[in-house]
């Protein structure tokens, strides 16, 4: 072949050389290595060359192109080293590399998914254990241990509990509610005392997950106007309907007070609030109160430290100003 054929460059549908722009008839794999669709033209246009020489080289090119395209027999093989055989070999290599890359990518995704599921399962197990610990703590807590910690004469919560009862009394009176339900009533120091002190004239119902707490409440606050039941806060509406209370009361005041919500596992709080809202319904009210976190240091010294059998043992560092 003439030396000039070695400098041809594929570009889209044109073949470029120092001959200028010559239409290319190669398609498919023969042009797979083209990097552009814009014809590349020589700075020397054909009209500046010898017309006879140009015609001769075009004939040579046409013969080369025709020879290449004439090989339509699938069983026929291009001679080793020919442009077609080199392109086919490179194409197979690229396809092999792509296939291997896909396999590796799929394998990595499967491994990542397995790892994600393992972590998720571990987290679920840990959360379940945490839930079990929290539930067991409140289900088995001795009533007097809790009652004495919040209702003893020197308890820092005496004033807080009094204010809470007064707020609930005023809320129930202004809203015209026909029943008060305290979720997580503990030893009855709110709902039981409201009834005992006759702060409200409407029925009061206290529910708690700890059966010993409920037994303590019934003993400490016997009344026809106040009743106590063991119930799961996550199944509050189901329990309410099973008791037939949804037929008896139409405008309930549902309360969860004095940081009870924050003693529940974090992942359960949303479902708990949803249950209270559903129980209250469109005419009722859901009221939740929290302790002021700005006074946590005060509670740490005057409650947690003084009730270590209930709250656990810990040390207070002297360099901290616990009073402020």
C-alpha positions in Angstrom: 0.0 0.0 0.0 1.2 3.6 -0.6 2.9 5.2 2.4 0.2 7.9 2.4 -2.4 5.3 3.6 -0.7 5.0 7.0 -1.7 8.5 8.1 -5.5 8.1 7.6 -7.5 9.0 10.7 -11.1 7.9 11.4 -13.4 10.7 12.3 -17.1 10.0 12.2 -18.0 9.1 8.6 -15.0 10.6 7.0 -11.5 9.4 6.3 -8.9 12.1 6.5 -5.4 12.3 5.2 -3.2 14.7 3.4 -5.6 14.0 0.4 -8.3 16.1 2.1 -11.8 14.9 3.2 -12.6 11.5 1.6 -16.0 9.8 2.4 -15.5 6.7 4.5 -17.6 3.6 3.9 -16.5 1.7 7.0 -19.2 0.9 9.6 -19.6 -1.0 12.8 -16.5 -2.4 14.4 -14.3 -1.0 11.7 -14.9 2.5 12.9 -15.4 1.8 16.6 -12.2 3.6 17.6 -13.3 6.9 16.1 -13.3 9.6 18.7 -15.2 12.4 16.9 -18.0 12.9 14.4 -16.5 16.0 12.9 -14.5 15.5 9.6 -10.8 16.1 9.9 -9.5 17.8 6.8 -6.0 18.4 5.6 -4.9 22.0 5.2 -4.1 21.1 1.6 -7.3 21.0 -0.4 -7.5 18.5 -3.3 -7.5 21.2 -6.0 -3.9 22.1 -5.1 -2.7 18.7 -5.9 -2.1 17.0 -9.2 -5.6 15.9 -10.4 -4.2 12.7 -12.0 -2.3 11.7 -8.8 -5.4 12.4 -6.7 -7.6 10.3 -8.9 -5.1 7.5 -8.7 -4.9 7.5 -4.9 -8.7 7.7 -4.7 -8.8 4.5 -6.8 -6.3 2.9 -4.5 -8.4 3.9 -1.5 -11.6 2.7 -3.1 -10.0 -0.6 -3.8 -8.9 -1.0 -0.2 -12.3 0.0 1.1 -14.1 -2.3 -1.3 -11.8 -5.2 -0.4 -12.5 -4.7 3.3 -16.3 -4.5 2.9 -16.4 -7.4 0.6 -15.5 -9.8 3.5 -19.1 -10.6 4.4 -18.6 -14.3 5.2 -18.9 -14.7 9.0 -16.6 -17.7 8.9 -13.9 -15.8 7.1 -11.1 -14.4 9.2 -9.1 -11.3 8.5 -5.3 -11.8 8.1 -3.4 -11.5 11.4 -2.3 -7.9 11.9 -4.9 -6.5 9.6 -6.9 -3.4 10.9 -10.1 -5.5 11.1 -8.5 -8.3 13.1 -6.8 -5.9 15.5 -10.1 -4.0 16.0 -12.0 -7.3 16.7 -9.3 -8.4 19.2 -9.4 -5.0 21.0 -13.2 -5.1 21.0 -13.2 -8.5 22.7 -10.7 -7.3 25.3 -12.8 -4.3 26.1 -16.0 -6.5 26.3 -14.1 -8.8 28.7 -12.9 -6.0 30.8 -16.4 -4.5 31.0 -17.9 -7.9 31.9 -15.4 -8.4 34.6 -16.0 -4.9 36.0 -19.7 -5.6 36.1 -19.2 -8.8 38.0 -16.9 -7.1 40.5 -19.4 -4.3 40.9 -22.2 -6.7 41.5 -20.1 -8.7 44.0 -19.2 -5.5 45.9 -22.9 -4.5 46.0 -23.9 -8.0 47.4 -21.2 -7.8 50.0 -22.2 -4.2 51.0 -25.8 -5.3 51.2 -24.9 -8.3 53.4 -22.8 -6.0 55.6 -25.7 -3.5 55.9 -28.2 -6.2 56.8 -25.8 -7.6 59.5 -25.4 -4.1 61.0 -29.1 -3.6 60.9 -29.8 -6.9 62.6 -27.2 -6.1 65.3 -28.8 -2.7 65.9 -32.2 -4.3 66.1 -31.0 -6.8 68.6 -29.3 -4.1 70.7 -32.5 -2.0 70.6 -34.6 -4.9 71.6 -32.3 -5.6 74.5 -32.5 -1.9 75.4 -36.3 -2.0 75.2 -36.4 -5.1 77.4 -34.1 -3.5 80.0 -36.3 -0.3 80.1 -39.5 -2.3 80.3 -38.2 -4.7 82.9 -37.0 -1.7 85.0 -40.4 -0.1 85.2 -42.4 -3.4 85.3 -40.4 -4.6 88.3 -39.7 -1.4 90.2 -40.9 -1.6 93.8 -43.7 1.0 94.3 -42.4 2.4 97.6 -39.0 3.0 96.1 -40.5 5.3 93.5 -43.2 6.8 95.7 -40.7 7.7 98.4 -38.3 9.3 95.9 -40.9 11.7 94.6 -43.5 12.2 97.4 -41.4 12.2 100.6 -41.6 15.4 102.6 -38.1 16.5 101.6 -38.5 15.6 97.9 -37.5 18.3 95.4 -40.5 17.3 93.3 -43.2 18.3 95.9 -43.6 21.8 94.4 -43.4 20.5 90.8 -46.1 17.9 91.5 -48.4 20.6 93.2 -48.0 22.9 90.2 -48.7 20.0 87.8 -51.9 19.1 89.6 -53.1 22.7 89.6 -52.5 23.1 85.9 -54.4 19.9 85.2 -57.3 21.0 87.4 -57.6 24.3 85.5 -57.2 22.7 82.1 -60.0 20.1 82.8 -62.3 22.8 84.2 -61.9 25.2 81.3 -62.1 22.6 78.6 -65.2 20.8 79.8 -63.6 17.3 79.5 -65.6 14.3 80.8 -62.6 12.1 81.9 -58.9 12.4 82.7 -56.6 9.5 81.7 -53.0 9.6 83.0 -50.7 7.3 81.0 -47.8 6.1 83.1 -49.5 7.0 86.4 -46.8 5.4 88.5 -47.8 5.4 92.2 -50.8 7.7 91.6 -49.1 10.9 92.9 -50.8 13.0 90.2 -54.1 11.4 89.1 -54.7 9.7 92.5 -54.0 12.8 94.5 -56.2 15.0 92.3 -59.1 12.7 93.1 -58.3 12.3 96.8 -58.0 16.0 97.2 -61.2 16.5 95.2 -59.4 18.9 92.8 -61.6 17.6 90.0 -65.2 16.3 89.9 -64.9 14.2 86.7 -63.8 10.5 86.6 -60.0 9.8 86.7 -58.3 6.8 85.1 -54.7 5.9 85.7 -52.8 3.3 83.6 -49.3 1.8 84.0 -47.4 -1.1 82.8 -46.3 -2.1 86.3 -48.9 -4.2 88.0 -47.4 -3.5 91.4 -47.8 0.2 90.8 -51.4 -0.3 90.0 -52.0 -2.4 93.1 -50.4 0.4 95.1 -52.6 3.0 93.5 -55.8 1.1 94.3 -54.7 0.7 97.9 -53.7 4.3 98.4 -56.5 6.0 96.4 -59.7 4.0 96.7 -62.6 5.8 95.1 -65.6 5.3 92.8 -64.4 8.2 90.8 -60.9 7.0 90.2 -59.8 3.7 88.8 -56.4 2.2 87.9 -55.5 -0.4 85.2 -52.5 -2.3 83.9 -52.1 -1.3 80.2 -49.4 -1.0 77.6 -49.0 2.5 76.3 -48.1 1.3 72.8 -51.5 -0.4 72.6 -53.5 2.2 74.4 -56.4 2.7 71.9 -56.9 -1.1 71.7 -57.1 -1.4 75.5 -59.4 1.7 75.7 -61.9 0.2 73.2 -61.7 -3.3 74.9 -62.8 -1.7 78.1 -65.7 0.0 76.4 -64.5 3.5 77.5 -64.8 4.8 73.9 -68.6 4.4 74.3 -68.8 6.0 77.7 -66.5 9.0 77.3 -66.5 11.5 74.3 -64.1 14.2 75.4 -61.1 12.8 77.2 -58.2 14.7 78.6 -55.2 12.4 78.0 -52.1 13.3 80.0 -48.5 12.1 80.4 -46.7 14.3 82.9 -43.5 14.9 84.8 -41.1 13.6 82.2 -42.7 10.1 82.0 -42.5 10.3 78.2 -38.7 10.8 78.4 -38.2 7.6 80.5 -39.5 5.6 77.6 -37.1 4.2 74.9 -36.6 6.8 72.2 -37.8 4.6 69.4 -41.2 4.0 71.1 -42.0 7.6 71.9 -43.5 8.5 68.6 -45.9 5.5 68.7 -46.8 6.4 72.3 -47.7 10.0 71.4 -49.8 8.7 68.4 -51.7 6.4 70.7 -52.5 9.3 73.0 -53.6 11.5 70.2 -55.9 8.8 68.7 -57.4 8.2 72.1 -58.1 11.9 72.7 -59.8 12.1 69.3 -61.0 15.3 67.6 -62.8 16.6 70.8 -60.3 15.7 73.4 -56.9 17.0 74.4 -53.5 15.4 74.8 -51.2 17.2 77.4 -47.6 16.3 78.0 -45.2 17.9 80.5 -41.4 17.8 80.9 -38.9 18.7 83.5 -36.9 21.8 82.7 -33.4 20.6 81.5 -31.8 23.9 82.7 -32.3 22.6 86.3 -30.8 19.1 85.6 -27.8 19.8 87.8 -30.1 20.6 90.7 -32.0 17.3 90.1 -28.7 15.5 89.8 -27.5 16.6 93.3 -30.8 16.6 95.1 -32.6 13.7 93.5 -30.4 11.2 91.6 -27.6 11.4 94.1 -30.0 11.0 97.1 -31.7 8.0 95.4 -28.9 5.9 94.3 -30.7 2.5 94.9 -33.2 3.7 92.3 -30.9 5.8 90.0 -27.6 4.0 90.4 -24.3 5.1 91.9 -22.0 7.8 90.5 -19.5 10.4 91.6 -19.9 14.2 91.4 -16.8 16.2 90.4 -16.0 19.0 92.8 -14.8 21.4 90.1 -18.4 21.6 88.7 -20.6 24.3 90.1 -23.7 22.2 90.6 -25.7 25.0 92.2 -25.6 27.2 89.1 
